[in-house]
């Protein structure tokens, strides 16, 4: 199984919303991909409860059966739509992919 972990720090005030509003939007839209993108085996989204200068605002953990499934997810139109929006409101993004 492949775990795909992404963390974001959002821009305060981008599109007139707070960082936490952006995190909540991402949570709702990424969780909605379950059942839409068949390659997703599991998906968990968390919003940081204790903001600090070192912390990111949100984290996503998605499990796939293979790298090919991750690659398919990345180009799925429903995921691309969320990703394109995120690019406009994020300040930073980090990713880790590993097999378990």
Buried (B, 14 or more C-beta within 10 A) or exposed (E): EBBBBBBBBBBBEBEEBBBBBBBBBBBEBBEEBEEEBEBBBEBEBEBBEEEEEEEBBBBBBBBBEEEEBBEBBEEBEBBEEBBEBBEEBBBEBEEEEEEE
